[in-house]
Amino acid sequence: MFFELVTSMSRRKKSHLFAALDALVVPLAMFLSLLLTTNSGPTPTVLWDYMSITVTLMVLGCAMGWWLGLPQTKLNAFEMRGVTRTVPIAATLGAAGFALGAFLPPPLSMATSFVFALLVQALYVTWRIVLRHITLEIYRRGSDRMRILVYGAGQTGQQLVAALRQDNAVVPVAFIDDNPTLQSSIISGLKVFAPSSIPELAAKKPIDRIVLAMPSLNQPALARIARDLRHLDCEVHALPSFASMVGEGALKKSTAAMSIDDLLGRNRLEKELPSVSEAYSGRRILVSGAGGSIGSELCRQLIACKPDCVVLLDHSELALYNIDKELRDLTHKMKVVPVLGSVMNGRLVREILEEHKIEVVLHAAAYKHLPLVESNPIAGLTNNVLGTKVMADAARDAGVERFILVSSDKAVRPTNVMGASKRLAELVIQDLATRSEFTQFAMVRFGNVLGSSGSVIPLFEEQIARGGPVTLTDPGVTRYFMTISEAARLVLLAGSFARGGDVFVLDMGKPVPIRKLARQMIEAAGFSVRSQDNPTGDIEIKVTGLRKGEKMHEELLIAPDMLTTPHPKILRAQENFLSEIEIATALKDLRSSIDERDEEAARHVIARWVEQREEEKVQDGSA
């Protein structure tokens, strides 16, 4: 009842109520001042004699209060500023009461006027404080409030409690602190408990959320405390210092502070790679896998080329929605056609190519996450190999000018299903290139792409944010890295350089040791590496062992022979491939194993036509 009454009152009604309470303060103060300063006390006759002065002072007090905005001041905001506004009102009323005695007898003595002024000041403040506590209690009893346990009784914790007390939706319950000298003491009106008391407090109070108000602790230490509290049935949040939130003081470095050149192990090549605008200007282009890391960047870079139309093909509704929306926000001149569907749908692909008169196909649709494809080989081979075959055949039949396959360094002497599926897709494209009269087929092969989904950089960032450990499969693992921008530019350049059956690679310098990369990222985030030599470090690098099918060192080339291109940083490899009969046999066997969902048979197919055959060719070439 009281809660509904308080919450339903308008701001205007509350102001009028406060003004009425201020008016009632004047007769009460007059009665008490006469009681304290006269010998006979305030008899009914005396009170009646002073009625004229009292009513006049009530009107004057209400007018001054409304002019100074005192009734409009919220109870929750009535602190020193509100108190200072009552001082001139009380002083004016005391002086006015003394002066009115000359016109409205009997006169008020100097002592009575002074006491009257003091009482007005005290009563103005008192009724507001009392009503504020009553209102807060009504809110507490009438609504569900979040109960907060503040971990850290230092300056930030005290500031947090002071701020929370201004919010009716939350209530701070107690402090937790590791400092034994603070435990059992009272700070900011709350008792300080030891961390060991948290389970008991959470059970008795109960607690809805624990806030870690210790910005001086590093991220790993905060993450460890949060992990220790996860078994409790409450949320755990970390609070930065208030100074850091407004930009004062030194902020911790992040992984983003690392130079991209440090991550790549070489200088970036975006500025060295030539423009490709002329090759795609006014063209009609299809990007498969348009919502993926590489596909979406291809779409962004195509904007600068001013193509006539870009068709976005992806089987993920969310990914397709995001890239379609982004492109439409970036440009209104380029025609964008989103198509929700799979590259395995041959009829759909043929209809798209014919309806939109596609001239260039950039095929980036693939399953690329090594562990997932290794445990789901049928799905990986279906999408990566047969999907490529569907797209390429449809492109050749539709008279597409250029078809570019996005491949991977894992296709070189593969030791896993994902790499083998990409190499088999390359062999499909190489075979079609030998028999195509019009369409020019080419492939682009590159290493790990920084920031792409599933890459090691986001994984390390997430592990560092959790406080570690950073997991490393093997201390000696190395990888090639390139930026998403470099990868997309390389694909577009390959399309302009293609002459048929080419495999393009980017000169990416020396491979990067992953252990070195992990250490650099930890240190760039402002932490130290915990090891036997540094047992007090923040984050440990933990070796987990190579995953099934994972290589120690990736390669970009099967054969050492390289040919030049119009750009010195882009190389062309002329590699051996299967004959038409061999590729037809391989695809027939693969389709049969996929239709029967026979994983063992599928692995046998790729072992026969990819891994064993490539090894034989290497041996023959070296003999």
FIFINU-329234 format. One record per residue (C-alpha): residue in one letter; x negated, y, z. Coordinates in steps of 0.5 Angstrom, whole numbers, plus 2048, in hexadecimal, padded with zeros to 3 digits. Layout:
BEGIN
A:X:Y:Z $
...
//
This chain:
BEGIN
M:800:800:800 $
F:7FB:805:802 $
F:7F6:803:7FC $
E:7FC:804:7F7 $
L:7FD:80B:7FB $
V:7F6:80D:7FA $
T:7F5:80B:7F3 $
S:7FB:80D:7F0 $
M:7FA:815:7F3 $
S:7F8:81A:7ED $
R:7F2:81E:7EE $
R:7F7:824:7EF $
K:7FB:821:7F4 $
K:7F5:81F:7F8 $
S:7F3:827:7F8 $
H:7F9:829:7FA $
L:7F9:824:800 $
F:7F2:826:802 $
A:7F4:82E:802 $
A:7F9:82C:807 $
L:7F5:828:80B $
D:7F0:82E:80B $
A:7F6:833:80D $
L:7F8:82F:813 $
V:7F0:82F:815 $
V:7F2:837:817 $
P:7F7:836:81C $
L:7F4:830:81F $
A:7ED:834:820 $
M:7F1:83A:823 $
F:7F4:836:828 $
L:7ED:833:82A $
S:7EA:839:82A $
L:7EF:83C:82F $
L:7EE:836:833 $
L:7E7:837:834 $
T:7E6:83E:835 $
T:7EC:841:839 $
N:7ED:840:840 $
S:7F5:83E:840 $
G:7F5:83A:83A $
P:7F9:83A:833 $
T:800:83A:836 $
P:806:83A:832 $
T:807:842:833 $
V:7FF:843:831 $
L:800:83F:82B $
W:806:842:828 $
D:802:849:829 $
Y:7FD:847:825 $
M:801:844:81F $
S:801:84A:81B $
I:7F9:849:81B $
T:7F9:842:81A $
V:7FE:842:814 $
T:7FA:848:811 $
L:7F3:844:812 $
M:7F7:83D:80F $
V:7F8:841:808 $
L:7F2:844:808 $
G:7EE:83E:809 $
C:7F2:83A:804 $
A:7F1:840:7FF $
M:7E9:840:800 $
G:7E9:838:800 $
W:7ED:838:7F9 $
W:7E8:83D:7F6 $
L:7E2:839:7F9 $
G:7E5:833:7F6 $
L:7E4:82F:7FD $
P:7EB:82B:7FC $
Q:7E9:829:7F5 $
T:7E3:826:7F8 $
K:7E3:81E:7F8 $
L:7E2:81B:7FF $
N:7DD:817:7FC $
A:7D9:81D:7F9 $
F:7DA:821:800 $
E:7D3:821:802 $
M:7CE:827:804 $
R:7D1:82B:7FE $
G:7D8:82B:801 $
V:7D6:82C:808 $
T:7D2:833:806 $
R:7D9:835:802 $
T:7DC:834:809 $
V:7D8:839:80C $
P:7DA:840:809 $
I:7E1:83E:80A $
A:7E0:83C:811 $
A:7DC:843:812 $
T:7E1:847:80F $
L:7E7:844:813 $
G:7E3:846:819 $
A:7E2:84D:817 $
A:7E9:84E:814 $
G:7EC:84B:81B $
F:7E8:850:81F $
A:7EA:856:81A $
L:7F1:854:81A $
G:7F2:855:821 $
A:7F2:85D:820 $
F:7F8:85C:81C $
L:7FB:856:81E $
P:7FB:856:826 $
P:7F9:853:82B $
P:7F2:853:828 $
L:7ED:84D:828 $
S:7E7:84E:82C $
M:7E0:84D:829 $
A:7DF:847:82D $
T:7E5:844:82A $
S:7E4:846:823 $
F:7DD:843:823 $
V:7E0:83C:826 $
F:7E5:83C:821 $
A:7E0:83D:81B $
L:7DC:837:81E $
L:7E2:833:81F $
V:7E5:834:818 $
Q:7DE:832:815 $
A:7DE:82C:819 $
L:7E5:82A:817 $
Y:7E4:82B:810 $
V:7DE:826:810 $
T:7E1:821:815 $
W:7E8:820:811 $
R:7E4:81F:80B $
I:7DF:81A:80E $
V:7E5:816:811 $
L:7E9:816:80B $
R:7E4:814:807 $
H:7E2:80E:80B $
I:7EA:80C:80C $
T:7EA:80D:804 $
L:7E4:808:803 $
E:7E7:803:808 $
I:7ED:803:804 $
Y:7EA:802:7FD $
R:7E5:7FC:800 $
R:7EC:7F9:803 $
G:7F0:7FA:7FD $
S:7EB:7F8:7F7 $
D:7E6:7F3:7F6 $
R:7DF:7F6:7F6 $
M:7D8:7F3:7F4 $
R:7D4:7F1:7FA $
I:7CC:7F3:7F9 $
L:7C6:7F0:7FC $
V:7C0:7F5:7FB $
Y:7BA:7F1:7FB $
G:7B4:7F7:7FD $
A:7B5:7FC:802 $
G:7B0:801:7FF $
Q:7B2:807:7FC $
T:7B5:804:7F6 $
G:7BA:800:7FA $
Q:7BC:806:7FF $
Q:7BD:80A:7F8 $
L:7C1:804:7F6 $
V:7C5:804:7FC $
A:7C7:80B:7FC $
A:7C9:80B:7F5 $
L:7CE:805:7F6 $
R:7D1:808:7FC $
Q:7D4:80D:7F7 $
D:7D7:808:7F3 $
N:7DE:805:7F6 $
A:7DD:7FE:7F1 $
V:7D7:7FC:7F5 $
V:7D4:7FB:7FC $
P:7CD:7FA:7FF $
V:7CD:7F5:804 $
A:7C6:7F4:806 $
F:7BE:7F5:805 $
I:7BA:7EF:803 $
D:7B2:7F0:804 $
D:7AC:7EC:804 $
N:7A9:7F1:809 $
P:7A9:7EE:810 $
T:7A9:7F5:814 $
L:7AF:7F7:810 $
Q:7B3:7F1:812 $
S:7B9:7F2:817 $
S:7B8:7FA:816 $
I:7BE:7FE:814 $
I:7BC:802:80E $
S:7C2:807:80A $
G:7C7:804:80F $
L:7C5:7FC:80D $
K:7C2:7F7:810 $
V:7BB:7F4:80D $
F:7BB:7EC:80D $
A:7B5:7E8:80B $
P:7B6:7E4:804 $
S:7B7:7DE:808 $
S:7BE:7E0:80A $
I:7C0:7E1:803 $
P:7C4:7DA:803 $
E:7C7:7DC:809 $
L:7C9:7E3:807 $
A:7CC:7E0:801 $
A:7D0:7DB:804 $
K:7D3:7E0:80A $
K:7D4:7E7:806 $
P:7D5:7E4:801 $
I:7D0:7E8:7FB $
D:7D2:7E9:7F4 $
R:7CB:7EC:7F2 $
I:7C4:7EC:7F4 $
V:7C0:7F2:7F1 $
L:7B9:7F2:7F1 $
A:7B7:7F9:7F3 $
M:7AF:7F8:7F3 $
P:7AD:7FC:7EC $
S:7A6:7FB:7EF $
L:7A6:7F4:7EE $
N:7A3:7F1:7E7 $
Q:7A8:7EE:7E2 $
P:7A6:7E7:7E4 $
A:7A7:7E8:7EB $
L:7AE:7EA:7EA $
A:7AF:7E4:7E6 $
R:7AD:7DF:7EB $
I:7B1:7E3:7F0 $
A:7B7:7E2:7EC $
R:7B6:7DB:7EA $
D:7B6:7D9:7F2 $
L:7BC:7DD:7F3 $
R:7C0:7D9:7ED $
H:7C3:7D4:7F1 $
L:7C7:7D9:7F5 $
D:7CE:7DA:7F2 $
C:7CD:7E1:7F0 $
E:7C9:7E6:7EB $
V:7C2:7E8:7EB $
H:7C0:7EF:7E8 $
A:7BA:7F3:7E8 $
L:7BA:7FA:7E9 $
P:7B4:7FF:7E6 $
S:7B2:805:7EA $
F:7B6:80B:7E9 $
A:7B0:80F:7E7 $
S:7AE:80A:7E1 $
M:7B5:80A:7DF $
V:7B5:812:7DE $
G:7AE:811:7DB $
E:7A9:813:7E0 $
G:7A4:80F:7E2 $
A:7A0:80A:7DF $
L:7A4:805:7DB $
K:7A2:7FE:7DA $
K:79F:7FC:7D3 $
S:7A3:7F7:7CF $
T:7A1:7F2:7CA $
A:7A4:7F7:7C5 $
A:79D:7FB:7C7 $
M:799:7F6:7C3 $
S:797:7F8:7BD $
I:79A:7F4:7B7 $
D:793:7F3:7B4 $
D:791:7F0:7BB $
L:797:7EB:7BA $
L:795:7EA:7B3 $
G:78E:7E9:7B4 $
R:78D:7EE:7AE $
N:78F:7F4:7AB $
R:796:7F5:7A8 $
L:797:7F5:7A1 $
E:79E:7F8:7A0 $
K:79A:7FF:79D $
E:795:7FA:799 $
L:79B:7F7:795 $
P:79E:7FA:78F $
S:7A5:7FC:78E $
V:7AA:7F8:78B $
S:7AF:7FD:789 $
E:7AF:7FC:782 $
A:7AF:7F4:782 $
Y:7B6:7F5:785 $
S:7B9:7FB:783 $
G:7C0:7FB:780 $
R:7C0:7F3:781 $
R:7C5:7EE:784 $
I:7C2:7EA:789 $
L:7C4:7E5:78E $
V:7C1:7E4:795 $
S:7C2:7DD:798 $
G:7C2:7DC:79F $
A:7C3:7E4:79F $
G:7C4:7E4:7A7 $
G:7BE:7E1:7A9 $
S:7B7:7E4:7AB $
I:7B4:7E4:7A4 $
G:7BB:7E5:7A0 $
S:7BD:7EB:7A4 $
E:7B6:7EF:7A3 $
L:7B6:7ED:79B $
C:7BD:7F0:79B $
R:7BB:7F7:79F $
Q:7B5:7F7:79A $
L:7B9:7F6:794 $
I:7BD:7FD:796 $
A:7B6:801:794 $
C:7B6:7FD:78D $
K:7BD:800:78B $
P:7C0:7F9:789 $
D:7C7:7F9:785 $
C:7CA:7F4:78A $
V:7C8:7EF:790 $
V:7CB:7E9:791 $
L:7CA:7E7:798 $
L:7CB:7DF:799 $
D:7CB:7DC:7A0 $
H:7CF:7D7:7A4 $
S:7CF:7DA:7AB $
E:7D5:7DF:7AB $
L:7D1:7E3:7B1 $
A:7CB:7E4:7AD $
L:7CE:7E6:7A7 $
Y:7D3:7EB:7AA $
N:7CD:7EE:7AD $
I:7C8:7EF:7A7 $
D:7CE:7F1:7A3 $
K:7D0:7F7:7A8 $
E:7C9:7F9:7A8 $
L:7C8:7FA:7A1 $
R:7CF:7FD:7A0 $
D:7CD:802:7A6 $
L:7C6:803:7A2 $
T:7C8:804:79B $
H:7CF:806:798 $
K:7CC:806:791 $
M:7CA:7FE:790 $
K:7CF:7F9:78F $
V:7CF:7F4:795 $
V:7D3:7ED:794 $
P:7D3:7E9:79A $
V:7D5:7E2:799 $
L:7D6:7DD:79F $
G:7D4:7D6:79C $
S:7CF:7D1:79C $
V:7C9:7D0:797 $
M:7CC:7C8:796 $
N:7D2:7CB:793 $
G:7D0:7CA:78C $
R:7D7:7CC:789 $
L:7D7:7D3:78E $
V:7CF:7D4:78C $
R:7D1:7D3:784 $
E:7D7:7D8:785 $
I:7D3:7DD:788 $
L:7CD:7DD:783 $
E:7D2:7DE:77D $
E:7D7:7E3:780 $
H:7D2:7E8:782 $
K:7CD:7E6:77C $
I:7C7:7E5:781 $
E:7C0:7E6:77E $
V:7BC:7E5:784 $
V:7BD:7E0:78A $
L:7B9:7E0:790 $
H:7BA:7DA:794 $
A:7B8:7DB:79B $
A:7BE:7D6:79E $
A:7BA:7D0:7A2 $
Y:7BA:7CD:7A9 $
K:7B3:7CF:7AB $
H:7B3:7CD:7B3 $
L:7AE:7C8:7B3 $
P:7B1:7C4:7B9 $
L:7B8:7C4:7B7 $
V:7B7:7C2:7B0 $
E:7B2:7BC:7B3 $
S:7B8:7BA:7B7 $
N:7BD:7BB:7B2 $
P:7B9:7B9:7AC $
I:7C0:7B7:7A7 $
A:7C2:7BE:7A8 $
G:7BB:7C1:7A7 $
L:7BA:7BD:7A1 $
T:7C1:7BF:79E $
N:7C1:7C6:79F $
N:7BA:7C7:79D $
V:7B9:7C2:797 $
L:7C0:7C1:794 $
G:7C2:7C8:796 $
T:7BC:7CB:792 $
K:7BD:7C6:78C $
V:7C5:7C8:78C $
M:7C3:7D0:78C $
A:7BD:7CF:787 $
D:7C1:7CA:782 $
A:7C7:7CF:782 $
A:7C2:7D5:781 $
R:7BF:7D2:77B $
D:7C6:7D0:778 $
A:7C8:7D7:779 $
G:7C2:7DA:775 $
V:7BF:7DE:77B $
E:7B9:7E1:77A $
R:7B5:7E0:780 $
F:7B6:7DB:786 $
I:7B1:7DC:78C $
L:7B1:7D7:791 $
V:7AE:7D9:798 $
S:7AA:7D3:79B $
S:7A5:7D2:7A1 $
D:79E:7D1:7A3 $
K:7A1:7CA:7A6 $
A:7A2:7C8:79F $
V:79B:7C6:79E $
R:799:7BF:7A0 $
P:79F:7BF:7A5 $
T:79F:7BB:7AB $
N:7A7:7BC:7AD $
V:7AD:7BC:7A9 $
M:7AE:7C3:7A9 $
G:7A8:7C4:7A5 $
A:7A9:7BE:7A1 $
S:7B0:7C1:79F $
K:7AD:7C7:79D $
R:7A7:7C4:798 $
L:7AD:7C0:795 $
A:7B1:7C6:794 $
E:7AA:7C9:790 $
L:7A9:7C2:78C $
V:7B1:7C3:78A $
I:7AF:7CA:788 $
Q:7A9:7C8:784 $
D:7AC:7C3:780 $
L:7B2:7C8:77E $
A:7AC:7CD:77C $
T:7A9:7C8:777 $
R:7B0:7C7:774 $
S:7B3:7CE:774 $
E:7B4:7D2:76D $
F:7B6:7D8:770 $
T:7B6:7D8:778 $
Q:7AF:7DA:77B $
F:7AE:7D6:782 $
A:7A9:7D8:787 $
M:7A8:7D6:78E $
V:7A5:7DB:794 $
R:7A2:7D7:79A $
F:7A0:7DB:7A0 $
G:79E:7DA:7A8 $
N:7A2:7DC:7AE $
V:7A6:7E2:7AE $
L:7A6:7E7:7B4 $
G:7AC:7E8:7B7 $
S:7B0:7E3:7B3 $
S:7B5:7DE:7B6 $
G:7B1:7D8:7BA $
S:7AA:7DB:7B9 $
V:7A5:7DB:7BF $
I:7A5:7E3:7C0 $
P:7AD:7E3:7C2 $
L:7AC:7DD:7C6 $
F:7A5:7DF:7CA $
E:7A9:7E6:7CB $
E:7AF:7E2:7CF $
Q:7AA:7DE:7D3 $
I:7A6:7E4:7D5 $
A:7AC:7E8:7D7 $
R:7AE:7E2:7DB $
G:7A8:7E2:7DF $
G:7A5:7DC:7DB $
P:7A2:7D7:7DA $
V:7A0:7D8:7D3 $
T:7A0:7D2:7CF $
L:79B:7D0:7CA $
T:79B:7C9:7C7 $
D:794:7C9:7C6 $
P:78E:7CD:7C8 $
G:78B:7CC:7C1 $
V:791:7CE:7BD $
T:791:7D3:7B7 $
R:796:7D7:7B3 $
Y:796:7DC:7AD $
F:79B:7E2:7AF $
M:79E:7E7:7AA $
T:7A3:7EC:7AB $
I:7AA:7EB:7A9 $
S:7A9:7F1:7A4 $
E:7A3:7EE:7A1 $
A:7A7:7E8:7A0 $
A:7AC:7EB:79D $
R:7A8:7EF:798 $
L:7A4:7E9:796 $
V:7AA:7E6:794 $
L:7AC:7EC:790 $
L:7A5:7EC:78D $
A:7A5:7E5:78B $
G:7AC:7E6:787 $
S:7A8:7EB:783 $
F:7A2:7E7:782 $
A:7A5:7E1:781 $
R:7A3:7DD:77A $
G:7A6:7D6:77C $
G:7A4:7D1:781 $
D:7A0:7D6:785 $
V:79F:7D5:78D $
F:79D:7DC:78F $
V:799:7DD:796 $
L:797:7E3:79A $
D:790:7E4:79C $
M:791:7E4:7A3 $
G:78A:7E4:7A6 $
K:788:7DF:7AB $
P:78D:7DB:7AF $
V:78F:7DE:7B6 $
P:78D:7D9:7BD $
I:794:7D9:7C0 $
R:791:7D8:7C7 $
K:78D:7DF:7C6 $
L:794:7E2:7C3 $
A:797:7E0:7CA $
R:792:7E3:7CE $
Q:792:7E9:7CA $
M:79A:7EA:7CB $
I:79A:7E8:7D2 $
E:794:7EE:7D3 $
A:798:7F3:7CF $
A:79E:7F2:7D3 $
G:79A:7F4:7D9 $
F:799:7EE:7DC $
S:793:7E9:7DD $
V:792:7E2:7DC $
R:792:7DD:7E1 $
S:78D:7D7:7E1 $
Q:787:7D4:7E5 $
D:783:7DA:7E4 $
N:788:7DE:7E6 $
P:78D:7DB:7EB $
T:791:7E1:7ED $
G:793:7E3:7E6 $
D:79A:7E5:7E4 $
I:79C:7E0:7DE $
E:799:7D9:7DD $
I:798:7D6:7D6 $
K:79A:7CF:7D6 $
V:798:7CA:7D1 $
T:79E:7C5:7CF $
G:79B:7C1:7C9 $
L:79C:7C1:7C2 $
R:7A3:7C0:7C0 $
K:7A5:7BA:7BB $
G:7A3:7BC:7B4 $
E:79F:7C2:7B6 $
K:798:7C4:7B3 $
M:792:7C7:7B7 $
H:791:7CB:7B1 $
E:795:7CD:7AB $
E:793:7CE:7A4 $
L:795:7D2:79E $
L:793:7CE:798 $
I:793:7C7:796 $
A:78D:7C8:791 $
P:787:7CC:792 $
D:788:7CF:78B $
M:78B:7D6:78B $
L:78D:7DB:785 $
T:78D:7E2:786 $
T:793:7E7:785 $
P:794:7EE:783 $
H:793:7F0:78B $
P:78C:7ED:78E $
K:790:7EB:795 $
I:795:7E7:791 $
L:792:7E0:78F $
R:795:7DB:78A $
A:794:7D4:78B $
Q:795:7CF:785 $
E:797:7C8:789 $
N:799:7C1:787 $
F:7A0:7BF:786 $
L:7A4:7B9:785 $
S:7A6:7B7:77E $
E:7AE:7B7:77C $
I:7AF:7B0:77D $
E:7AB:7B0:784 $
I:7AF:7B6:786 $
A:7B6:7B3:784 $
T:7B4:7AC:788 $
A:7B2:7B0:78E $
L:7B9:7B4:78E $
K:7BD:7AE:78C $
D:7BA:7AA:792 $
L:7BB:7B0:797 $
R:7C2:7B1:795 $
S:7C3:7AA:796 $
S:7C0:7AA:79D $
I:7C4:7B1:79F $
D:7CB:7AE:79D $
E:7C9:7A8:7A1 $
R:7C7:7AC:7A7 $
D:7C1:7A8:7A7 $
E:7BB:7AC:7AA $
E:7B6:7A6:7AA $
A:7B7:7A6:7A2 $
A:7B7:7AD:7A1 $
R:7B0:7AE:7A5 $
H:7AE:7A8:7A1 $
V:7B0:7AC:79A $
I:7AC:7B2:79D $
A:7A6:7AE:79F $
R:7A5:7AB:798 $
W:7A6:7B1:794 $
V:7A3:7B7:798 $
E:79E:7B5:79D $
Q:79B:7AE:79A $
R:79B:7B1:793 $
E:798:7B7:795 $
E:793:7B4:79A $
E:791:7AF:793 $
K:790:7B5:78F $
V:78B:7B9:794 $
Q:787:7B2:795 $
D:787:7B2:78D $
G:785:7B9:78C $
S:77F:7B8:791 $
A:77D:7B1:78E $
//
